[in-house]
């Protein structure tokens, strides 16, 4: 049974109500993705709580979510700190994406209704808008939303959660890949080609483009991270 569209993609509601924990989660997550909180840096709970004027309860809830996402780690003696990034982890994450996403994207294309196609189109337009904004770290979230939108029409619940979790782990690496090297326009072209093949249900081209897109990102990351 295919999973339903959720706020992991583009919400259909015009109003999104966020809890305090959600707001704290987004704040800390953004600081991690922008590098404001670099790898291995400690999460100063007192500082964040004072800055956001929140109690420790929603902050701990937010940090627990970030730990599940693979963005932070906790230690009995050190508290929470930002997880490091590495070429080894990048390889593991993107090899998993290569094994799962191209086939799921093809299946999504073949099963997509007109509503699904419009949904994916809007996801791409949002991604393009954010990528054209300088220094907006949210492009990694919209990148995930776009790729998930292509797979959503025919994806099982378990597969969805596995791929989405891997994609969350990939977000920091997508930022490392795009931002320092101004690859935003290159990414725009690649996504547009993938979307066009997806809309045309061109299985052969779509699978080739999906694999090529992920493999190119992995190759660049391995080269960049091995020399840092």
N, C-alpha and C positions, 0 to 999 in steps of 0.2 A: 504493500500500500504506500503510495507516494506521500512524502511529508507535505504539510501545508506550508504556505508562505508565512514567514514569521518576521519579527523585527531584526533577525539576523540579515535579512535582505532589506528591501525598501518597504517600510511600513505603509499600509494602505490608509491608516488613520491619519487625519489631519493634525491631531494633537497627540503628543507622546508624553505620558506622565512618568517622570523618573523619580525613584526613591532617592533618599540622601545617599545611600550606599551606591546607587547607580552613578550619581553625580561624582562622588569621590573616586569610584572606579574609573570613570572617563577622564578625570583630572590627572590621576597618577599614570594611567595608561598613556595619555598624551605626552606627559613629561618623559616617559620611557622612550616612546617612539621618536620624539624630537631630539633625544640625547641630553635633555635637561637633567635627566637622571641616567648617567652613563652606566655601562655594564660594571657590575661588582660594587656599585655605590650603595650605601645603606639607605633604607627607607626610614627617614626620621619621622616617626609617628607623631611625636609631640609637635613638631614644626608644622606638619601637614594639617593636623587637627586644629591648631591655632590659626593657621592661614585660612582654612575653609570654615572655621567656627563650627566644627562638628565634634561629637563625642568620639571616643575610641571604638564604640560598638559598630557603627556603620563603616568606620575606617578598617577595622579588622575584617569585616565582611567583604569589603572591596579587595583587600589584600589576599584573602582566601581565593577569590575569583581569579585574581591576577596570577596566583600560584597555579591554579588549575589550567590557566591559559599557557603556562610555561614562561611567563614574563618575569616572575620573581621567584625567589626561593626563601625558605625560612630555616633558621638554625636556633636550637635552644639557647645558645650563648650569644649569637649575633643578631637575632631578630630577623627581619625581612631585608633582603637586598636584591638588586637587579641581577638577573641571570646573565652570564657572559654569552657572547656569540662566538661562533667558531666555524671554520671551513668544514669541519667534520659534521657538525650539526646541520649546517646548510645542505651538505650533500645528502644526509639521511632524510631530511624534510623534503627536498625536491625530488629525490628518487622515489619517495612514496607518492608524491603528487604525480609523477610521471607514470607510475603503475596504475593509478586510480582515475585521474581526471580525464585523460583523452577519451577513454571508452565511455565514461559517464557523460561527457559533453556530447558525444555522438548520440548516445541514447536519448539525452535530453532534447537534442535537435529533432530526432525522428518522432518524438512523442509530443512536441510542442504544439499547443493550440494557438489561435490568434491572440488570446489573452496572455499566454506565456511569452509569445514573441514581443508583444508590446511591453510587457514587464521587463524583459531582457534589454529592450531598446532603451527604456528609461534608466535602467541600471548603467548602461554604457554612457548615456548622456550625462548622468551625474558624475561618473568617473572622469569623463573628459573635462567637465567643468572644474572639478577639483584639481586635476592635473595641470590645468592652465593657470591655476592660482599659485603664485610663488610661495614657498615655505609653508605649505599646508600639509601637515603630517597625516591628515585624514585620508589622503589618497590611498593609503594602504588598506584602510577599511573598505573604501568603495571599490578597490581592486578585488578584494575578497567577495564583496557583494555581487560584482559583475560575473565573476567566474562561477559562483554558486548559482546565480540566476540561469546560467546556461545548462546546469545540471539538474535543476529542480524539477522539471516536468516529469522525469521518470527515475527518481532516486528513492531508495528505501530509507527508512528511518535510521537504521544502523549505519549504512553507508554515508548518509548525510552527516551524522555526528562525527564519524571518523574523518571524513574529508574536511569538514568545517574546523575541527580541532587542529588538523595539520596546517590548514590555511592560516589559522590564528598564529601558530608558531612561525609561519613563513613571513608574517607582516614586517618584522624588524629587518629581515633579510631583503625584502622587496624595497624597503626604504634605503638600505645600504646600497642596493644595486642601482636605484634610480637617481637619488638626490645628489650625491657628490659628483656624479658624472653627467648630469643634465641629460638623462636618457628619457625624459618625459615624452618628447615628441616621438621617439622610437617606440615607446610603449603605446602611445596613441595609435600609431599605424598598425602595430601588431594586433591590438585589440579590435580595431575596426575590421581587419581582414578576417579574424576569427569569427566575429559577429556576422559578417556577410556570408561566410561559408555555412555558418550555423543556420541562418535564415533560409538559405537555399537548400538545406539538408544535403549538402555535398559531403558525403561521408568520408571519402578518400582525402579530399583537401582539408577538411575540418580536422581530422585526426592528425594529419601531417603538420598543420599549423599549430595545433595544441601542443604536440610533442616538441616541435621546434621552439616554441615560445618558452616552455619550461626548461628545456635543455640549454638554450642560450643564456637564460638567467643563471642557471646553475654553473655553467662554465665561467661566466663573468665573476660570479661570487667566489668560486674556488680560487681564481687568479687573484682577486682583490684581497680576500681574507688571508691567503697564504703569505701575502707580502705586507701584512700589517703587524 
